[in-house]
Structures are given as structure tokens and as C-alpha cells.
Amino acid sequence: MTQPPIPPQTPDPEDPLVEQVASAYRPMHPTRIAAHPIWHDLSAHGRVRAFELATALRKVEAALDPEGLSSTARAVLSRLR
């Protein structure tokens, strides 16, 4: 028996913002840690989605890195050196 086709999902309008916030890019500031500028444009649900996606992406980055470091870990270490 074949499965019926899955109807296409309506994309969430926040999807592009979630993708940007989940990326490794962060603006650099000399004296403080800065949040991604779009973070405050997301809804509470969008911020949770961005956090979950970022967590998954950092795990993949660390798995692919020879030293097991994510881009976040490398950015922090570069500022400490």
C-alpha cells in the first residue's frame, strides 16, 4: 500500500530570520558579547527554534572539526589568545 502524498507545508515567515540567528555570525564588539541583531525581531517561539537549530549546527561543526571545536568555541579561543 502506498502512502498518500504529504501536503506541502506553509513556510513560517520567521524561517529566514531563524536561519540567520542560528548561524555562527555575531557582530564583534571590543568590550561585550553582542547578540545577533535580528534576535530581538523574533517571536519567543522563533528564538526557541533559533536556539535549537544553533545547538544542532554547533554539534555538527564540532563533529567535522579535527579538534572537535565549533565555530563558537574557535571564536572564543581567538579572543582569549
Gaussian input, Z-matrix of N, CA and C with variables (Angstrom, degrees):
# hf/3-21g

backbone

0 1
 N
 C     1     B1
 C     2     B2     1     A1
 N     3     B3     2     A2     1     D1
 C     4     B4     3     A3     2     D2
 C     5     B5     4     A4     3     D3
 N     6     B6     5     A5     4     D4
 C     7     B7     6     A6     5     D5
 C     8     B8     7     A7     6     D6
 N     9     B9     8     A8     7     D7
 C    10    B10     9     A9     8     D8
 C    11    B11    10    A10     9     D9
 N    12    B12    11    A11    10    D10
 C    13    B13    12    A12    11    D11
 C    14    B14    13    A13    12    D12
 N    15    B15    14    A14    13    D13
 C    16    B16    15    A15    14    D14
 C    17    B17    16    A16    15    D15
 N    18    B18    17    A17    16    D16
 C    19    B19    18    A18    17    D17
 C    20    B20    19    A19    18    D18
 N    21    B21    20    A20    19    D19
 C    22    B22    21    A21    20    D20
 C    23    B23    22    A22    21    D21
 N    24    B24    23    A23    22    D22
 C    25    B25    24    A24    23    D23
 C    26    B26    25    A25    24    D24
 N    27    B27    26    A26    25    D25
 C    28    B28    27    A27    26    D26
 C    29    B29    28    A28    27    D27
 N    30    B30    29    A29    28    D28
 C    31    B31    30    A30    29    D29
 C    32    B32    31    A31    30    D30
 N    33    B33    32    A32    31    D31
 C    34    B34    33    A33    32    D32
 C    35    B35    34    A34    33    D33
 N    36    B36    35    A35    34    D34
 C    37    B37    36    A36    35    D35
 C    38    B38    37    A37    36    D36
 N    39    B39    38    A38    37    D37
 C    40    B40    39    A39    38    D38
 C    41    B41    40    A40    39    D39
 N    42    B42    41    A41    40    D40
 C    43    B43    42    A42    41    D41
 C    44    B44    43    A43    42    D42
 N    45    B45    44    A44    43    D43
 C    46    B46    45    A45    44    D44
 C    47    B47    46    A46    45    D45
 N    48    B48    47    A47    46    D46
 C    49    B49    48    A48    47    D47
 C    50    B50    49    A49    48    D48
 N    51    B51    50    A50    49    D49
 C    52    B52    51    A51    50    D50
 C    53    B53    52    A52    51    D51
 N    54    B54    53    A53    52    D52
 C    55    B55    54    A54    53    D53
 C    56    B56    55    A55    54    D54
 N    57    B57    56    A56    55    D55
 C    58    B58    57    A57    56    D56
 C    59    B59    58    A58    57    D57
 N    60    B60    59    A59    58    D58
 C    61    B61    60    A60    59    D59
 C    62    B62    61    A61    60    D60
 N    63    B63    62    A62    61    D61
 C    64    B64    63    A63    62    D62
 C    65    B65    64    A64    63    D63
 N    66    B66    65    A65    64    D64
 C    67    B67    66    A66    65    D65
 C    68    B68    67    A67    66    D66
 N    69    B69    68    A68    67    D67
 C    70    B70    69    A69    68    D68
 C    71    B71    70    A70    69    D69
 N    72    B72    71    A71    70    D70
 C    73    B73    72    A72    71    D71
 C    74    B74    73    A73    72    D72
 N    75    B75    74    A74    73    D73
 C    76    B76    75    A75    74    D74
 C    77    B77    76    A76    75    D75
 N    78    B78    77    A77    76    D76
 C    79    B79    78    A78    77    D77
 C    80    B80    79    A79    78    D78
 N    81    B81    80    A80    79    D79
 C    82    B82    81    A81    80    D80
 C    83    B83    82    A82    81    D81
 N    84    B84    83    A83    82    D82
 C    85    B85    84    A84    83    D83
 C    86    B86    85    A85    84    D84
 N    87    B87    86    A86    85    D85
 C    88    B88    87    A87    86    D86
 C    89    B89    88    A88    87    D87
 N    90    B90    89    A89    88    D88
 C    91    B91    90    A90    89    D89
 C    92    B92    91    A91    90    D90
 N    93    B93    92    A92    91    D91
 C    94    B94    93    A93    92    D92
 C    95    B95    94    A94    93    D93
 N    96    B96    95    A95    94    D94
 C    97    B97    96    A96    95    D95
 C    98    B98    97    A97    96    D96
 N    99    B99    98    A98    97    D97
 C   100   B100    99    A99    98    D98
 C   101   B101   100   A100    99    D99
 N   102   B102   101   A101   100   D100
 C   103   B103   102   A102   101   D101
 C   104   B104   103   A103   102   D102
 N   105   B105   104   A104   103   D103
 C   106   B106   105   A105   104   D104
 C   107   B107   106   A106   105   D105
 N   108   B108   107   A107   106   D106
 C   109   B109   108   A108   107   D107
 C   110   B110   109   A109   108   D108
 N   111   B111   110   A110   109   D109
 C   112   B112   111   A111   110   D110
 C   113   B113   112   A112   111   D111
 N   114   B114   113   A113   112   D112
 C   115   B115   114   A114   113   D113
 C   116   B116   115   A115   114   D114
 N   117   B117   116   A116   115   D115
 C   118   B118   117   A117   116   D116
 C   119   B119   118   A118   117   D117
 N   120   B120   119   A119   118   D118
 C   121   B121   120   A120   119   D119
 C   122   B122   121   A121   120   D120
 N   123   B123   122   A122   121   D121
 C   124   B124   123   A123   122   D122
 C   125   B125   124   A124   123   D123
 N   126   B126   125   A125   124   D124
 C   127   B127   126   A126   125   D125
 C   128   B128   127   A127   126   D126
 N   129   B129   128   A128   127   D127
 C   130   B130   129   A129   128   D128
 C   131   B131   130   A130   129   D129
 N   132   B132   131   A131   130   D130
 C   133   B133   132   A132   131   D131
 C   134   B134   133   A133   132   D132
 N   135   B135   134   A134   133   D133
 C   136   B136   135   A135   134   D134
 C   137   B137   136   A136   135   D135
 N   138   B138   137   A137   136   D136
 C   139   B139   138   A138   137   D137
 C   140   B140   139   A139   138   D138
 N   141   B141   140   A140   139   D139
 C   142   B142   141   A141   140   D140
 C   143   B143   142   A142   141   D141
 N   144   B144   143   A143   142   D142
 C   145   B145   144   A144   143   D143
 C   146   B146   145   A145   144   D144
 N   147   B147   146   A146   145   D145
 C   148   B148   147   A147   146   D146
 C   149   B149   148   A148   147   D147
 N   150   B150   149   A149   148   D148
 C   151   B151   150   A150   149   D149
 C   152   B152   151   A151   150   D150
 N   153   B153   152   A152   151   D151
 C   154   B154   153   A153   152   D152
 C   155   B155   154   A154   153   D153
 N   156   B156   155   A155   154   D154
 C   157   B157   156   A156   155   D155
 C   158   B158   157   A157   156   D156
 N   159   B159   158   A158   157   D157
 C   160   B160   159   A159   158   D158
 C   161   B161   160   A160   159   D159
 N   162   B162   161   A161   160   D160
 C   163   B163   162   A162   161   D161
 C   164   B164   163   A163   162   D162
 N   165   B165   164   A164   163   D163
 C   166   B166   165   A165   164   D164
 C   167   B167   166   A166   165   D165
 N   168   B168   167   A167   166   D166
 C   169   B169   168   A168   167   D167
 C   170   B170   169   A169   168   D168
 N   171   B171   170   A170   169   D169
 C   172   B172   171   A171   170   D170
 C   173   B173   172   A172   171   D171
 N   174   B174   173   A173   172   D172
 C   175   B175   174   A174   173   D173
 C   176   B176   175   A175   174   D174
 N   177   B177   176   A176   175   D175
 C   178   B178   177   A177   176   D176
 C   179   B179   178   A178   177   D177
 N   180   B180   179   A179   178   D178
 C   181   B181   180   A180   179   D179
 C   182   B182   181   A181   180   D180
 N   183   B183   182   A182   181   D181
 C   184   B184   183   A183   182   D182
 C   185   B185   184   A184   183   D183
 N   186   B186   185   A185   184   D184
 C   187   B187   186   A186   185   D185
 C   188   B188   187   A187   186   D186
 N   189   B189   188   A188   187   D187
 C   190   B190   189   A189   188   D188
 C   191   B191   190   A190   189   D189
 N   192   B192   191   A191   190   D190
 C   193   B193   192   A192   191   D191
 C   194   B194   193   A193   192   D192
 N   195   B195   194   A194   193   D193
 C   196   B196   195   A195   194   D194
 C   197   B197   196   A196   195   D195
 N   198   B198   197   A197   196   D196
 C   199   B199   198   A198   197   D197
 C   200   B200   199   A199   198   D198
 N   201   B201   200   A200   199   D199
 C   202   B202   201   A201   200   D200
 C   203   B203   202   A202   201   D201
 N   204   B204   203   A203   202   D202
 C   205   B205   204   A204   203   D203
 C   206   B206   205   A205   204   D204
 N   207   B207   206   A206   205   D205
 C   208   B208   207   A207   206   D206
 C   209   B209   208   A208   207   D207
 N   210   B210   209   A209   208   D208
 C   211   B211   210   A210   209   D209
 C   212   B212   211   A211   210   D210
 N   213   B213   212   A212   211   D211
 C   214   B214   213   A213   212   D212
 C   215   B215   214   A214   213   D213
 N   216   B216   215   A215   214   D214
 C   217   B217   216   A216   215   D215
 C   218   B218   217   A217   216   D216
 N   219   B219   218   A218   217   D217
 C   220   B220   219   A219   218   D218
 C   221   B221   220   A220   219   D219
 N   222   B222   221   A221   220   D220
 C   223   B223   222   A222   221   D221
 C   224   B224   223   A223   222   D222
 N   225   B225   224   A224   223   D223
 C   226   B226   225   A225   224   D224
 C   227   B227   226   A226   225   D225
 N   228   B228   227   A227   226   D226
 C   229   B229   228   A228   227   D227
 C   230   B230   229   A229   228   D228
 N   231   B231   230   A230   229   D229
 C   232   B232   231   A231   230   D230
 C   233   B233   232   A232   231   D231
 N   234   B234   233   A233   232   D232
 C   235   B235   234   A234   233   D233
 C   236   B236   235   A235   234   D234
 N   237   B237   236   A236   235   D235
 C   238   B238   237   A237   236   D236
 C   239   B239   238   A238   237   D237
 N   240   B240   239   A239   238   D238
 C   241   B241   240   A240   239   D239
 C   242   B242   241   A241   240   D240

   B1=1.4445
   B2=1.5321
   B3=1.2939
   B4=1.4610
   B5=1.5233
   B6=1.3168
   B7=1.4584
   B8=1.5243
   B9=1.3213
   B10=1.4652
   B11=1.5168
   B12=1.3301
   B13=1.4680
   B14=1.5308
   B15=1.3162
   B16=1.4577
   B17=1.5227
   B18=1.3373
   B19=1.4635
   B20=1.5249
   B21=1.3268
   B22=1.4714
   B23=1.5253
   B24=1.3201
   B25=1.4602
   B26=1.5153
   B27=1.2982
   B28=1.4541
   B29=1.5193
   B30=1.3285
   B31=1.4656
   B32=1.5260
   B33=1.3039
   B34=1.4588
   B35=1.5239
   B36=1.3214
   B37=1.4616
   B38=1.5332
   B39=1.3308
   B40=1.4594
   B41=1.5299
   B42=1.3267
   B43=1.4658
   B44=1.5316
   B45=1.3397
   B46=1.4731
   B47=1.5322
   B48=1.3206
   B49=1.4671
   B50=1.5257
   B51=1.3208
   B52=1.4671
   B53=1.5268
   B54=1.3242
   B55=1.4702
   B56=1.5270
   B57=1.3211
   B58=1.4639
   B59=1.5264
   B60=1.3183
   B61=1.4655
   B62=1.5280
   B63=1.3233
   B64=1.4674
   B65=1.5280
   B66=1.3130
   B67=1.4619
   B68=1.5348
   B69=1.3097
   B70=1.4633
   B71=1.5248
   B72=1.3291
   B73=1.4664
   B74=1.5319
   B75=1.3153
   B76=1.4622
   B77=1.5122
   B78=1.3245
   B79=1.4599
   B80=1.5281
   B81=1.3073
   B82=1.4711
   B83=1.5247
   B84=1.3076
   B85=1.4552
   B86=1.5163
   B87=1.3293
   B88=1.4700
   B89=1.5269
   B90=1.3264
   B91=1.4649
   B92=1.5241
   B93=1.2975
   B94=1.4689
   B95=1.5259
   B96=1.3132
   B97=1.4541
   B98=1.5255
   B99=1.3002
   B100=1.4594
   B101=1.5278
   B102=1.3044
   B103=1.4622
   B104=1.5206
   B105=1.3056
   B106=1.4618
   B107=1.5312
   B108=1.3274
   B109=1.4643
   B110=1.5350
   B111=1.3163
   B112=1.4654
   B113=1.5298
   B114=1.3205
   B115=1.4707
   B116=1.5259
   B117=1.3103
   B118=1.4635
   B119=1.5230
   B120=1.3242
   B121=1.4588
   B122=1.5303
   B123=1.3192
   B124=1.4626
   B125=1.5248
   B126=1.3142
   B127=1.4695
   B128=1.5204
   B129=1.3080
   B130=1.4712
   B131=1.5285
   B132=1.3158
   B133=1.4698
   B134=1.5348
   B135=1.3190
   B136=1.4623
   B137=1.5193
   B138=1.3277
   B139=1.4747
   B140=1.5254
   B141=1.3257
   B142=1.4752
   B143=1.5215
   B144=1.3292
   B145=1.4686
   B146=1.5231
   B147=1.3358
   B148=1.4692
   B149=1.5237
   B150=1.3267
   B151=1.4626
   B152=1.5259
   B153=1.3259
   B154=1.4716
   B155=1.5302
   B156=1.3161
   B157=1.4604
   B158=1.5241
   B159=1.3171
   B160=1.4688
   B161=1.5226
   B162=1.3132
   B163=1.4694
   B164=1.5294
   B165=1.3191
   B166=1.4678
   B167=1.5308
   B168=1.3306
   B169=1.4684
   B170=1.5233
   B171=1.3317
   B172=1.4648
   B173=1.5267
   B174=1.3418
   B175=1.4675
   B176=1.5264
   B177=1.3196
   B178=1.4725
   B179=1.5289
   B180=1.3448
   B181=1.4704
   B182=1.5255
   B183=1.3195
   B184=1.4603
   B185=1.5253
   B186=1.3287
   B187=1.4635
   B188=1.5253
   B189=1.3231
   B190=1.4637
   B191=1.5264
   B192=1.3196
   B193=1.4658
   B194=1.5275
   B195=1.3448
   B196=1.4628
   B197=1.5337
   B198=1.3251
   B199=1.4657
   B200=1.5230
   B201=1.3188
   B202=1.4572
   B203=1.5211
   B204=1.3393
   B205=1.4625
   B206=1.5288
   B207=1.3142
   B208=1.4635
   B209=1.5235
   B210=1.3157
   B211=1.4664
   B212=1.5293
   B213=1.3093
   B214=1.4661
   B215=1.5264
   B216=1.3255
   B217=1.4616
   B218=1.5323
   B219=1.3145
   B220=1.4705
   B221=1.5282
   B222=1.3284
   B223=1.4667
   B224=1.5307
   B225=1.3224
   B226=1.4742
   B227=1.5154
   B228=1.3183
   B229=1.4702
   B230=1.5126
   B231=1.3231
   B232=1.4677
   B233=1.5328
   B234=1.3118
   B235=1.4610
   B236=1.5298
   B237=1.3246
   B238=1.4665
   B239=1.5238
   B240=1.3107
   B241=1.4668
   B242=1.4887
   A1=108.55
   A2=117.27
   A3=120.28
   A4=110.15
   A5=113.92
   A6=120.34
   A7=109.39
   A8=117.20
   A9=118.55
   A10=109.76
   A11=117.42
   A12=119.11
   A13=110.66
   A14=114.74
   A15=120.33
   A16=107.96
   A17=117.08
   A18=117.91
   A19=110.42
   A20=116.63
   A21=119.00
   A22=110.53
   A23=114.67
   A24=119.81
   A25=109.52
   A26=114.91
   A27=119.81
   A28=107.65
   A29=118.17
   A30=118.45
   A31=111.18
   A32=114.32
   A33=120.72
   A34=107.47
   A35=118.57
   A36=119.93
   A37=113.13
   A38=117.26
   A39=120.53
   A40=113.20
   A41=118.22
   A42=120.84
   A43=113.35
   A44=120.08
   A45=118.71
   A46=112.66
   A47=117.28
   A48=120.29
   A49=110.48
   A50=116.39
   A51=120.82
   A52=109.63
   A53=116.84
   A54=121.17
   A55=111.07
   A56=117.23
   A57=120.22
   A58=111.53
   A59=116.52
   A60=120.17
   A61=110.69
   A62=117.50
   A63=121.18
   A64=112.67
   A65=117.10
   A66=119.97
   A67=110.33
   A68=115.30
   A69=120.08
   A70=112.68
   A71=117.85
   A72=120.37
   A73=111.54
   A74=115.62
   A75=122.63
   A76=107.29
   A77=117.87
   A78=118.96
   A79=109.63
   A80=116.28
   A81=120.33
   A82=109.47
   A83=115.30
   A84=122.18
   A85=106.18
   A86=118.36
   A87=119.61
   A88=115.03
   A89=119.12
   A90=119.10
   A91=115.10
   A92=117.70
   A93=118.10
   A94=110.40
   A95=114.70
   A96=121.14
   A97=107.02
   A98=116.26
   A99=120.68
   A100=110.59
   A101=115.56
   A102=120.48
   A103=108.98
   A104=115.67
   A105=119.29
   A106=107.17
   A107=118.23
   A108=120.16
   A109=113.87
   A110=117.66
   A111=120.41
   A112=111.91
   A113=117.97
   A114=122.21
   A115=111.58
   A116=117.08
   A117=121.26
   A118=112.92
   A119=117.69
   A120=121.43
   A121=112.20
   A122=116.49
   A123=120.34
   A124=111.14
   A125=114.87
   A126=120.31
   A127=108.27
   A128=116.77
   A129=120.19
   A130=110.00
   A131=116.92
   A132=120.78
   A133=110.52
   A134=117.18
   A135=121.33
   A136=111.99
   A137=117.51
   A138=120.68
   A139=110.76
   A140=116.99
   A141=120.02
   A142=109.59
   A143=117.34
   A144=121.10
   A145=110.97
   A146=116.84
   A147=120.29
   A148=110.40
   A149=117.50
   A150=120.57
   A151=110.70
   A152=117.05
   A153=120.31
   A154=111.16
   A155=117.14
   A156=120.52
   A157=110.89
   A158=117.53
   A159=120.80
   A160=110.74
   A161=117.00
   A162=121.03
   A163=110.12
   A164=116.98
   A165=120.74
   A166=110.88
   A167=116.86
   A168=119.92
   A169=111.78
   A170=118.13
   A171=120.11
   A172=110.81
   A173=117.79
   A174=120.33
   A175=111.03
   A176=116.53
   A177=120.48
   A178=109.90
   A179=116.39
   A180=120.05
   A181=110.80
   A182=116.66
   A183=120.64
   A184=110.96
   A185=116.72
   A186=120.13
   A187=111.53
   A188=116.94
   A189=120.96
   A190=113.06
   A191=117.08
   A192=121.26
   A193=110.32
   A194=118.84
   A195=120.77
   A196=113.07
   A197=117.20
   A198=120.47
   A199=112.74
   A200=117.28
   A201=121.31
   A202=113.94
   A203=116.78
   A204=120.89
   A205=110.86
   A206=114.90
   A207=120.02
   A208=108.63
   A209=115.94
   A210=119.50
   A211=110.75
   A212=116.85
   A213=120.40
   A214=110.13
   A215=116.65
   A216=120.28
   A217=110.51
   A218=116.96
   A219=119.73
   A220=111.38
   A221=117.87
   A222=121.40
   A223=110.88
   A224=116.40
   A225=120.00
   A226=109.95
   A227=117.48
   A228=120.55
   A229=112.06
   A230=117.48
   A231=119.46
   A232=111.55
   A233=117.03
   A234=120.05
   A235=111.97
   A236=116.24
   A237=120.38
   A238=111.83
   A239=116.61
   A240=120.48
   A241=111.72
   D1=130.36
   D2=179.48
   D3=-89.07
   D4=150.55
   D5=178.91
   D6=-80.62
   D7=145.30
   D8=174.74
   D9=-68.07
   D10=151.19
   D11=-179.30
   D12=-63.12
   D13=144.89
   D14=177.94
   D15=-80.94
   D16=125.66
   D17=-179.75
   D18=-66.25
   D19=146.11
   D20=-179.97
   D21=-63.35
   D22=142.16
   D23=179.13
   D24=-87.00
   D25=144.85
   D26=174.70
   D27=-76.07
   D28=123.61
   D29=-179.35
   D30=-66.57
   D31=144.67
   D32=176.66
   D33=-74.63
   D34=131.88
   D35=179.90
   D36=-60.17
   D37=-20.59
   D38=179.30
   D39=-84.29
   D40=-6.64
   D41=-177.21
   D42=-50.85
   D43=-48.54
   D44=179.74
   D45=-62.86
   D46=-34.41
   D47=178.75
   D48=-70.09
   D49=-41.68
   D50=178.49
   D51=-60.02
   D52=-44.14
   D53=179.09
   D54=-60.01
   D55=-43.12
   D56=-178.89
   D57=-66.73
   D58=-42.77
   D59=-178.72
   D60=-68.41
   D61=-33.77
   D62=-179.07
   D63=-75.23
   D64=-15.44
   D65=-179.96
   D66=-65.05
   D67=168.65
   D68=-179.27
   D69=-79.28
   D70=-11.27
   D71=-177.63
   D72=-66.79
   D73=132.45
   D74=171.10
   D75=-140.73
   D76=138.75
   D77=175.96
   D78=-65.39
   D79=141.14
   D80=-179.55
   D81=-89.96
   D82=135.98
   D83=176.12
   D84=-131.95
   D85=136.42
   D86=-173.06
   D87=-67.85
   D88=-23.99
   D89=-173.47
   D90=-122.58
   D91=-5.66
   D92=-178.67
   D93=-147.93
   D94=164.65
   D95=174.89
   D96=-86.21
   D97=127.25
   D98=-178.42
   D99=-106.18
   D100=136.13
   D101=174.95
   D102=-74.61
   D103=160.29
   D104=175.02
   D105=-62.60
   D106=135.95
   D107=-175.32
   D108=-59.29
   D109=-25.46
   D110=-177.89
   D111=-83.83
   D112=-13.90
   D113=-177.73
   D114=-47.81
   D115=-44.35
   D116=-175.80
   D117=-76.36
   D118=-9.89
   D119=176.60
   D120=-86.29
   D121=-12.01
   D122=-178.88
   D123=-84.78
   D124=151.46
   D125=171.43
   D126=-73.12
   D127=171.52
   D128=177.53
   D129=-59.22
   D130=-41.69
   D131=178.64
   D132=-64.93
   D133=-40.05
   D134=178.08
   D135=-63.76
   D136=-37.80
   D137=178.27
   D138=-67.06
   D139=-38.14
   D140=176.59
   D141=-64.43
   D142=-44.45
   D143=178.80
   D144=-61.73
   D145=-42.42
   D146=179.74
   D147=-64.18
   D148=-41.79
   D149=178.67
   D150=-62.31
   D151=-46.22
   D152=-179.16
   D153=-63.76
   D154=-41.06
   D155=178.24
   D156=-66.75
   D157=-43.32
   D158=179.07
   D159=-61.90
   D160=-40.88
   D161=178.57
   D162=-60.91
   D163=-44.65
   D164=179.26
   D165=-65.57
   D166=-41.85
   D167=-179.98
   D168=-64.65
   D169=-40.70
   D170=179.71
   D171=-64.83
   D172=-34.16
   D173=176.73
   D174=-65.31
   D175=-40.89
   D176=177.97
   D177=-65.08
   D178=-44.94
   D179=178.71
   D180=-57.75
   D181=-45.70
   D182=-178.91
   D183=-64.61
   D184=-37.70
   D185=179.57
   D186=-66.20
   D187=-31.23
   D188=-178.70
   D189=-87.02
   D190=-16.28
   D191=-176.83
   D192=-81.57
   D193=136.52
   D194=-179.58
   D195=-60.30
   D196=-29.74
   D197=179.23
   D198=-98.04
   D199=2.93
   D200=178.23
   D201=74.09
   D202=25.47
   D203=-177.87
   D204=-105.73
   D205=143.20
   D206=174.29
   D207=-85.90
   D208=172.05
   D209=177.01
   D210=-63.96
   D211=-32.71
   D212=177.45
   D213=-64.91
   D214=-46.28
   D215=179.45
   D216=-62.06
   D217=-41.81
   D218=178.32
   D219=-63.56
   D220=-40.06
   D221=179.29
   D222=-64.33
   D223=-41.81
   D224=178.75
   D225=-65.32
   D226=-46.44
   D227=179.95
   D228=-62.20
   D229=-36.77
   D230=-179.86
   D231=-66.83
   D232=-29.47
   D233=178.89
   D234=-79.50
   D235=-23.88
   D236=179.48
   D237=-80.91
   D238=-26.26
   D239=-175.63
   D240=-78.93

